[in-house]
Each structure stands twice: as structure tokens, then as C-alpha cells.
Amino acid sequence: MVRSIILNKKILKSTLLSLSLISTLSLSTFVSAETNSNVVAPNKIAVVNVRTIIDKSGLMQNTQKEFAKENKTQIAQFQKSQKELQQKQADFQKNQAILSQKDKRAKEEDIKKLVVKLQKEERDLQLSQQKIGMKLQKELLTKLEVATMKVAKKDGYTSVLDAQVVLYPNGKGNDITDAVLKAMK
């Protein structure tokens, strides 16, 4: 039957993974270091754990709050329609034996129309949630990039990579995740 909408976390999680991949590409931006033409400065590479930043940023909670706020009426209408469908289905099951064929078909058709209506409402709500999530992710990514560049420049890093793509991190000394989180606030 029609699933109840409790903020489609599957869509949000896949979008967050996309954000992580995008940030991996964005965060590998080189911070310019001054060098003279004869001497090449050594690379100083840092890592930042984008997943940790996403988790600690409250993006999921913020998306859920904004979604609930912006779609309050639609959510209420959806829940009302769900209850109506459940009631009609229960009534149909209860009275099915005493209904004429004509009445059965009419009630079945009524239920089918309500199911189609609910499916459309659910798709609309999921699309709205996805749009809100994308908007908030874009804002988070911008803050993340700005904070990462600020920390990298301050600490003299020439490159910053997402910790999830680094196969051999040599110790924890080059992990700037906490500093980036602090700079984002």
C-alpha cells in the first residue's frame, strides 16, 4: 500500500554521498604558496573528513525541520488522505460481503482514485524534501570550502583532500577536520 512519509532518508543519504564526492573534488584545490623560481616548496597536504562535518553540521535535522515548516499544510493533507484511505479500505473489507457488485466496483474505484492521489502527494513531498536538502547541502558545501581554505592557508597547507579518499594517512597530524568545523561556526 502507500508508504507513510517520514522524510525519505534514502534520497537524502544518496544526496549526501554525492556531496561528499563533490567536496572531494572541490577540496583538492591547491592553496597557492609563494615560491621563488629556483626553489620548489614541499607539498604540505592535509585531510578533512567531509562525512564527519556533514554529520556534525546537523544537515539532516535542518532539512527535516525546514521541510516540515515549509510543507506543514501538504503534510497534514497527506496524513488526512492516508487516514481516509485506511478508513475506506477497512469499511470496504468489513462490508464487502453485503455490497452489490455495482457498489463494490464503485467503492474499489473510489479507493483506487484515492491511492493515485496519495501517490502524487507523496511524490510531491519527496521532491520538495529533495530540493530543500540540495539547497542546504549547497550552503554547507560553500561554508565547508571557505572554512577549509581559511584553515589551509593559515596552517600553510598546499593541498587538502577528503579523508575518505586518502589510502595512507600518515598519522593524525594533518587532519584538519576539527579546525574546519570550528571555522564554519
Secondary structure as GFF3:
##gff-version 3
##sequence-region A 1 185
A	DSSP	alpha_helix	9	27	.	.	.	ID=ss1
A	DSSP	beta_strand	45	48	.	.	.	ID=ss2
A	DSSP	alpha_helix	50	57	.	.	.	ID=ss3
A	DSSP	alpha_helix	59	70	.	.	.	ID=ss4
A	DSSP	alpha_helix	72	95	.	.	.	ID=ss5
A	DSSP	three_ten_helix	96	98	.	.	.	ID=ss6
A	DSSP	alpha_helix	101	155	.	.	.	ID=ss7
A	DSSP	beta_strand	159	162	.	.	.	ID=ss8
A	DSSP	three_ten_helix	163	165	.	.	.	ID=ss9
A	DSSP	alpha_helix	177	184	.	.	.	ID=ss10
###
